[in-house]
């Protein structure tokens, strides 16, 4: 890859907090940015930061933020010579990456070949097998006939995971605990995979009973420079999606830490990777020798949780992406990249954890503020923003950094109070309950933590005195205009009170 020199202008093909994050670095690098917006996003924070903006019109996602032709037209019409895709949306679409190149626009990310390879679970596992990277025992052959898959399932035994070959995010995934139900689960997984990804191929893997999810941040340039920025642990998940991440992992000693990071670099060298990425592993503590890690997948983009890696390493990963995309040789050595302290990230969602994590809607009346040191608020919302169901329900990410893991956790508990995001139901209290759980405090986490401790993480039952206080507060809210839905920052208080009182609205 030839050096292309400084970018004249970068179009950020994304929205909300990740668009804000990218534009912050572009501003520090003195690179003008273009912000995109759908009609229902025209008052978003990222547009205040962009040098120029471009409207994508209204309609469904495929008509706006997923419309490749519109986005490329925006870049060309405004003179942007590079596009940063952020994460989600078009960030892992090899066809979008290829289309950028065909128009003479630099895609800030990996090559389309690397993206296509690592986006296919079957092909990526075949590549990892050749590189000698540990894999979970399973079947990732090309015969997708149900009879062959059943034969392989019998060979592997239960518990067993059926996983969509082309997907992620838990779609097309089924846990089989009894072989008599395999065919039923297989048909269901294949239907869901076809609907979600247009591809019904699946792979089979032995299910690790108490797995931890550990990932390694990598960054590569076009001059053979491949670097890791250590690991993150992302074991606290709901519906196969992460809600709390931390670094360093409490599960690894230094020997295992170096082995898992070296495995990630083996992959980068083996596929001639370019840009930022994350290699994800499943870690089985029950295996002998202190535990065993297995390759899971590689995300060929920036990760949601990248800020905590930046906090412990002091390195701006977005700047690294931009420099690698310009063809620069990264001025780094692996020995220079060290971890300092502990960092924690929680994802604040507009959802109700006590109702099966159903998304919620409303208006953000007040966000809050904090003066604590060693914190980051990653947010693309402004007060008064409306939260609907057309986008992912993540509202913000809160990050803390401290000298110790315990210090980072305690700081996060204060930070969640400092940023209440009043006006609608969120998972804030649920996150607090996880942070307070003794097993979390001891670092005893695994991917089904929230299911295993579901009872512990349920909201505490209120005593009569507390119920009386809530009823009194509700009565005052009826009389005090500043507490009304229309006029005050506590617009969601009334609904919250109704929920707490079990829907009682007449007393």
DAFENGI-V535585 format. One record per backbone hydrogen bond with DSSP energy under -0.5 kcal/mol. CO is the residue of the C=O (numbers start at 1). NH is the residue of the N-H. If there is no record, write none. Layout:
[[CO;NH] [CO;NH]]
//
This chain:
[[8;32] [9;11] [9;81] [9;82] [10;12] [10;34] [11;13] [11;84] [12;14] [12;36] [15;18] [15;19] [16;20] [17;21] [18;22] [19;23] [20;24] [21;25] [22;26] [23;27] [24;28] [25;29] [26;31] [27;30] [30;32] [32;10] [33;51] [33;52] [34;12] [35;54] [37;56] [38;41] [39;42] [41;44] [44;47] [44;48] [45;48] [45;49] [46;50] [52;35] [54;37] [57;39] [60;63] [60;64] [61;64] [61;66] [64;67] [66;68] [67;71] [68;72] [69;73] [70;74] [71;75] [72;76] [73;77] [74;78] [75;79] [75;80] [76;79] [81;106] [82;11] [83;85] [83;108] [84;13] [86;302] [88;91] [90;93] [92;94] [93;96] [93;97] [94;98] [95;99] [96;100] [97;101] [98;102] [99;103] [100;103] [100;105] [101;104] [106;83] [106;108] [107;109] [111;115] [112;116] [113;117] [114;118] [115;119] [117;120] [118;298] [119;121] [120;124] [121;125] [122;126] [123;127] [124;128] [125;129] [126;130] [127;131] [128;132] [128;133] [129;132] [134;295] [137;206] [139;204] [142;144] [145;148] [145;149] [146;150] [147;151] [148;152] [149;153] [150;154] [151;155] [152;156] [153;157] [159;207] [160;176] [161;163] [161;205] [162;174] [163;203] [164;167] [165;121] [168;171] [170;173] [174;162] [174;176] [175;177] [176;159] [176;160] [178;181] [179;182] [181;185] [182;186] [183;187] [184;188] [185;189] [186;190] [187;191] [188;192] [189;193] [190;194] [191;195] [192;196] [193;197] [193;198] [193;199] [194;198] [201;165] [201;166] [203;163] [204;139] [205;161] [206;208] [207;209] [208;211] [210;285] [211;447] [212;214] [212;283] [213;234] [214;281] [215;232] [216;279] [217;229] [218;277] [219;227] [220;275] [221;224] [224;226] [225;221] [227;219] [230;217] [232;215] [233;246] [235;237] [236;243] [236;244] [238;241] [241;238] [243;347] [244;236] [245;345] [246;233] [247;343] [249;252] [253;257] [254;258] [255;259] [256;260] [257;261] [258;262] [259;263] [260;264] [261;265] [262;266] [263;267] [264;268] [265;269] [266;270] [267;271] [268;273] [269;272] [275;220] [277;218] [278;280] [278;299] [279;216] [280;296] [280;297] [281;214] [282;284] [282;294] [283;212] [283;285] [284;287] [284;292] [288;291] [292;284] [294;282] [295;136] [297;280] [298;300] [299;278] [299;301] [303;306] [304;307] [305;308] [305;309] [306;309] [306;310] [307;311] [308;312] [309;313] [310;314] [312;340] [315;317] [316;320] [317;321] [318;322] [319;323] [320;324] [321;325] [322;326] [323;328] [324;327] [326;4] [326;5] [328;222] [328;330] [330;332] [333;336] [333;337] [334;337] [336;338] [342;402] [343;247] [344;400] [345;245] [346;348] [346;398] [347;349] [348;395] [348;396] [349;351] [349;427] [350;360] [351;353] [352;355] [352;357] [352;358] [353;356] [355;358] [358;352] [362;387] [363;365] [364;384] [366;422] [367;421] [374;401] [376;378] [376;399] [377;379] [378;397] [380;45] [382;385] [385;364] [386;388] [387;362] [393;350] [395;380] [396;348] [397;378] [398;346] [399;376] [400;344] [402;342] [404;408] [405;409] [406;410] [407;411] [408;412] [409;413] [410;414] [411;415] [412;416] [413;417] [414;418] [415;419] [418;369] [418;420] [421;424] [422;365] [422;366] [423;363] [427;431] [428;432] [429;433] [430;434] [431;435] [432;436] [433;437] [434;437] [437;441] [438;442] [439;444] [440;443] [443;445] [446;449] [448;452] [449;453] [451;454] [453;457] [455;458] [463;467] [464;468] [465;469] [466;470] [467;471] [468;472] [469;473] [470;474] [471;475] [472;476] [473;477] [474;478] [475;479] [476;479] [476;480] [479;481] [480;483] [481;484] [482;490] [484;488] [488;491] [490;493] [492;496] [493;497] [494;498] [495;499] [496;500] [497;501] [498;503] [499;502] [501;504] [503;505]]
//
